[in-house]
C-alpha cells in the first residue's frame, strides 16, 4: 500500500505547525520522518492516524483519500499507552479487538506475537512487573497484532538492549518483506539509516531536505577525502593547509575542488604508506545536524 502525504498544513491558533508537507512511502519500504523536538513530527503523525484533521492537504492510500474504516494502521507511540495493572494477554487481545479483529483471531495473533518476541511466559503477568525493554515489546505487539498495512514506529528502539534491538530489527525486516509500509520517527540515526530508503527532515513545520537518502548523500560536494595511514603525523605536517585530524586516527583532506580528488589520491599513494583512501560521504547524523540545526 502506497501512503502519500500531500501538502499537509496545520495551525493551532496563530501558530502554523505544518507548512505544506508532502512525501510518499511505498509498499515494502521504510520512510524516515525526522526532526528536532517541536519540528512538527507528532502533529503530522496524528494527522496521518486520523486523530485530528489537517487544515489543508490530503492523506492518500493507493491514490485515494484514506478510509480509516478500511485501512489498518499500527502505531507504536513514543509515550507508552498500556494499562500497567492489567494482565498483559487480556489487554493485548482487547486492543486487537478494538481495531476490528474477532476474539479468536485476536487471541491467536496475540499468542503468536508473544511467542515471536519471547514474551509468552509473561502473558498472564501485569505490565508493571516487566522491565522497560519488555514493556516496549508488549507495546509493539499492540501495533502489530491486528496485521496493519501501515506501521508507524515512534522511537521504537527506546529502552531496548542490543539483543532486543536486534530482535526488533528482524521483526521490522519481516514486516517490510510482507509488503507493509513503515514510517519511522527516531533520533537514533543509525537505525533510520539502516532501514529507510527515503527520509524527510522537518524544521519549523516544513521539509528542510527530503527524498532518497543515497541521492541526498551523493549530492554533497565530493571534495573531501578520508585517509588512514601509519604516517598520519607526516601527512598532517606536509599537508597542513588541507588536512585535519578526525576521530579514530583518521585524517580528512578538504580539497580545493572535487575534480582534484584523483590528483590528491595519487599524490598520497605515491608519497606515503597508505592503508585506506576514500571520498568522505556524510552520515545521516551529519545531514540531520546540517538541516535540522539552528543555522538557516
C-alpha positions as CSV (number, residue, x, y, z in Angstrom):
1,X,0.0,0.0,0.0
2,X,1.4,3.4,-1.0
3,X,1.0,6.2,1.5
4,X,1.0,9.7,0.1
5,X,1.1,12.8,2.2
6,X,0.0,15.7,0.0
7,X,0.6,19.4,1.0
8,X,-0.4,18.9,4.7
9,X,-0.9,22.1,6.6
10,X,-2.0,22.6,10.2
11,X,-2.2,25.6,12.6
12,X,-3.1,25.8,16.3
13,X,-4.3,29.3,16.9
14,X,-1.8,31.7,15.2
15,X,1.0,29.1,15.2
16,X,1.4,27.3,11.9
17,X,2.8,23.9,12.9
18,X,2.9,22.2,9.4
19,X,3.6,24.3,6.3
20,X,2.9,22.1,3.3
21,X,4.3,18.6,4.0
22,X,4.4,16.2,1.0
23,X,6.1,12.8,0.6
24,X,5.2,9.3,-0.4
25,X,6.1,5.9,1.2
26,X,5.8,2.8,-0.8
27,X,4.8,-0.7,0.0
28,X,7.6,-2.8,1.4
29,X,9.6,0.4,2.1
30,X,10.6,2.2,5.2
31,X,10.4,6.0,5.3
32,X,12.1,8.2,8.0
33,X,10.3,11.3,9.4
34,X,13.0,13.2,11.3
35,X,13.3,16.5,13.1
36,X,14.1,18.1,16.4
37,X,11.5,18.4,19.1
38,X,8.9,20.9,18.0
39,X,9.5,20.4,14.3
40,X,6.0,19.0,13.7
41,X,6.6,15.3,13.6
42,X,4.0,14.4,16.2
43,X,1.3,16.6,14.7
44,X,2.0,15.0,11.3
45,X,1.7,11.5,12.7
46,X,-1.6,12.4,14.4
47,X,-3.0,13.7,11.2
48,X,-1.9,10.5,9.4
49,X,-3.5,8.5,12.1
50,X,-6.8,10.4,11.8
51,X,-6.6,11.8,15.4
52,X,-7.5,15.2,14.1
53,X,-7.8,16.6,10.6
54,X,-5.4,18.8,8.6
55,X,-6.4,22.4,7.8
56,X,-5.4,21.6,4.2
57,X,-3.9,18.8,2.2
58,X,-4.7,15.1,2.0
59,X,-3.6,11.7,3.2
60,X,-3.9,9.2,0.4
61,X,-3.5,5.4,0.2
62,X,-3.1,3.9,-3.3
63,X,-4.1,7.3,-4.8
64,X,-7.4,7.7,-2.9
65,X,-8.2,9.6,0.3
66,X,-7.5,7.3,3.2
67,X,-10.5,5.4,4.5
68,X,-9.9,4.8,8.2
69,X,-12.7,2.2,8.3
70,X,-10.9,0.1,5.7
71,X,-7.2,0.9,6.2
72,X,-5.5,-0.8,9.2
73,X,-2.8,1.3,10.8
74,X,-0.5,0.2,13.6
75,X,1.1,2.8,15.9
76,X,3.9,2.4,18.4
77,X,3.9,5.7,20.3
78,X,6.9,7.2,22.0
79,X,4.8,7.6,25.1
80,X,3.6,4.3,26.4
81,X,-0.2,3.8,26.5
82,X,-1.0,0.5,28.1
83,X,-2.6,-0.4,31.4
84,X,0.2,-1.1,34.0
85,X,-2.1,-3.0,36.4
86,X,-3.8,-5.2,33.9
87,X,-2.9,-8.7,32.7
88,X,-0.8,-8.5,29.5
89,X,-2.5,-11.0,27.3
90,X,-6.0,-9.8,28.1
91,X,-5.3,-6.2,27.3
92,X,-3.4,-7.1,24.1
93,X,-6.5,-9.0,22.9
94,X,-8.7,-6.1,23.9
95,X,-6.7,-3.7,21.8
96,X,-6.7,-6.0,18.8
97,X,-10.4,-6.3,19.1
98,X,-10.8,-2.5,19.2
99,X,-9.0,-2.5,15.9
100,X,-11.6,-4.8,14.3
101,X,-10.4,-8.3,15.0
102,X,-12.7,-11.2,16.1
103,X,-11.9,-12.7,19.5
104,X,-10.5,-15.9,18.2
105,X,-8.3,-14.1,15.6
106,X,-7.1,-11.6,18.1
107,X,-6.2,-14.3,20.6
108,X,-4.3,-16.3,18.0
109,X,-2.4,-13.3,16.7
110,X,-1.5,-12.1,20.2
111,X,-0.2,-15.5,21.2
112,X,1.9,-15.7,18.0
113,X,3.4,-12.3,18.7
114,X,4.1,-13.1,22.3
115,X,6.0,-16.2,21.1
116,X,7.8,-14.3,18.4
117,X,9.1,-11.7,20.8
118,X,9.9,-14.2,23.6
119,X,7.2,-12.9,25.9
120,X,4.9,-15.9,26.2
121,X,6.0,-16.6,29.8
122,X,4.7,-13.1,30.8
123,X,1.3,-13.4,29.2
124,X,-0.6,-13.6,32.4
125,X,1.5,-11.1,34.4
126,X,0.8,-7.4,35.0
127,X,2.5,-5.0,32.7
128,X,4.2,-3.1,35.6
129,X,6.1,-6.2,36.7
130,X,8.1,-6.1,33.4
131,X,11.4,-4.3,32.6
132,X,11.2,-1.2,30.5
133,X,12.5,-3.1,27.5
134,X,9.9,-5.9,27.8
135,X,7.2,-3.3,28.3
136,X,8.4,-1.8,25.0
137,X,8.0,-5.2,23.3
138,X,4.5,-5.6,24.6
139,X,3.7,-2.1,23.3
140,X,5.0,-3.2,19.9
141,X,2.5,-6.1,19.9
142,X,-0.4,-3.7,20.2
143,X,0.9,-2.0,17.0
144,X,1.2,-5.3,15.1
145,X,-1.3,-7.9,16.4
146,X,-4.1,-6.7,14.1
147,X,-1.9,-7.1,11.0
148,X,-1.9,-3.4,9.8
149,X,-0.9,-2.4,6.3
150,X,0.8,0.8,7.5
151,X,3.0,0.7,10.6
152,X,4.1,3.9,12.3
153,X,7.0,3.5,14.8
154,X,7.9,6.5,17.0
155,X,11.2,5.9,18.8
156,X,10.8,2.1,18.6
157,X,14.2,1.3,20.0
158,X,13.9,3.3,23.2
159,X,14.7,1.2,26.2
160,X,15.9,-1.9,24.3
161,X,19.2,-3.6,24.9
162,X,21.3,-4.7,21.9
163,X,19.7,-8.2,21.9
164,X,16.2,-6.9,21.9
165,X,17.1,-4.2,19.4
166,X,18.3,-6.9,17.0
167,X,15.0,-8.8,17.5
168,X,13.0,-5.7,16.7
169,X,15.1,-5.1,13.6
170,X,14.3,-8.6,12.4
171,X,10.6,-8.0,13.0
172,X,10.7,-4.8,11.0
173,X,12.5,-6.5,8.2
174,X,9.9,-9.3,8.2
175,X,7.1,-6.8,8.0
176,X,8.7,-5.0,5.1
177,X,9.2,-8.3,3.3
178,X,5.4,-8.8,3.7
179,X,4.8,-5.6,1.8
180,X,4.0,-3.4,4.8
181,X,4.6,0.4,4.6
182,X,6.7,1.5,7.6
183,X,7.1,5.1,8.9
184,X,10.0,5.6,11.4
185,X,10.4,8.6,13.6
186,X,13.5,8.5,15.8
187,X,16.5,10.4,17.0
188,X,18.7,7.3,16.7
189,X,20.0,8.0,13.2
190,X,21.9,4.6,12.8
191,X,18.6,2.8,12.8
192,X,17.0,5.2,10.4
193,X,20.0,4.9,8.1
194,X,19.8,1.1,8.2
195,X,16.1,0.8,7.3
196,X,15.0,3.8,5.4
197,X,15.4,4.3,1.7
198,X,13.9,7.8,1.9
199,X,13.6,10.5,4.5
200,X,12.1,13.8,5.3
201,X,13.8,16.1,7.8
202,X,11.4,18.6,9.2
203,X,12.4,22.0,10.5
204,X,9.9,24.6,11.7
205,X,7.0,22.7,10.1
206,X,8.5,22.4,6.6
207,X,10.7,19.8,4.9
208,X,14.3,21.1,5.1
209,X,15.5,18.2,3.0
210,X,13.8,15.1,1.7
211,X,14.0,12.3,-0.8
212,X,16.1,9.2,-1.4
213,X,18.8,9.0,1.2
214,X,21.5,7.8,-1.2
215,X,20.7,10.6,-3.6
216,X,20.9,13.2,-0.8
217,X,24.3,11.9,0.1
218,X,25.5,11.8,-3.5
219,X,24.5,15.5,-3.9
220,X,27.1,16.6,-1.3
221,X,30.3,18.1,-2.7
222,X,32.8,15.3,-3.2
223,X,35.8,17.4,-2.2
224,X,36.8,15.6,1.0
225,X,39.0,12.6,1.4
226,X,39.3,10.3,4.4
227,X,42.8,8.8,4.9
228,X,44.1,6.2,7.2
229,X,47.9,5.8,7.3
230,X,50.6,4.8,9.8
231,X,52.3,8.0,8.6
232,X,49.4,10.2,9.7
233,X,51.6,12.7,11.5
234,X,53.9,13.1,8.5
235,X,50.9,13.7,6.2
236,X,49.4,16.1,8.7
237,X,52.6,18.1,8.8
238,X,53.2,18.1,5.0
239,X,49.6,18.9,4.0
240,X,48.6,21.1,6.9
241,X,46.9,23.6,4.6
242,X,44.2,21.0,3.6
243,X,44.5,18.3,6.3
244,X,42.9,17.9,9.8
245,X,42.8,15.0,12.3
246,X,39.5,13.2,12.8
247,X,38.2,10.6,15.2
248,X,39.8,7.1,15.3
249,X,43.1,8.4,14.0
250,X,41.7,9.3,10.5
251,X,42.7,12.3,8.5
252,X,40.4,14.5,6.4
253,X,41.6,16.4,3.4
254,X,39.4,19.2,2.2
255,X,40.4,19.7,-1.5
256,X,40.3,22.9,-3.5
257,X,37.9,21.3,-5.9
258,X,36.1,18.0,-6.3
259,X,37.8,17.5,-9.7
260,X,41.2,17.3,-8.0
261,X,40.5,14.2,-5.8
262,X,42.3,11.8,-8.2
263,X,45.3,14.1,-8.2
264,X,45.4,14.1,-4.4
265,X,44.8,10.3,-4.2
266,X,47.8,9.6,-6.4
267,X,50.0,12.1,-4.5
268,X,49.1,10.4,-1.2
269,X,49.6,6.8,-2.6
270,X,52.9,7.7,-4.2
271,X,54.4,9.6,-1.2
272,X,53.1,7.8,1.9
273,X,52.3,4.4,3.3
274,X,48.5,4.4,2.9
275,X,46.1,1.9,4.4
276,X,42.9,3.5,3.0
277,X,41.7,6.5,1.0
278,X,38.1,7.2,0.3
279,X,35.8,10.0,-0.6
280,X,34.0,11.3,2.5
281,X,30.3,10.5,2.5
282,X,28.2,12.2,5.1
283,X,26.2,10.1,7.6
284,X,22.6,10.7,8.2
285,X,23.6,12.2,11.5
286,X,25.8,14.8,9.6
287,X,22.8,15.6,7.3
288,X,20.4,15.9,10.2
289,X,22.7,18.3,12.1
290,X,23.2,20.4,9.0
291,X,19.5,20.7,8.0
292,X,17.7,20.5,11.4
293,X,20.2,22.6,13.4
294,X,19.9,26.2,14.4
295,X,21.6,27.7,11.4
296,X,19.4,28.8,8.4
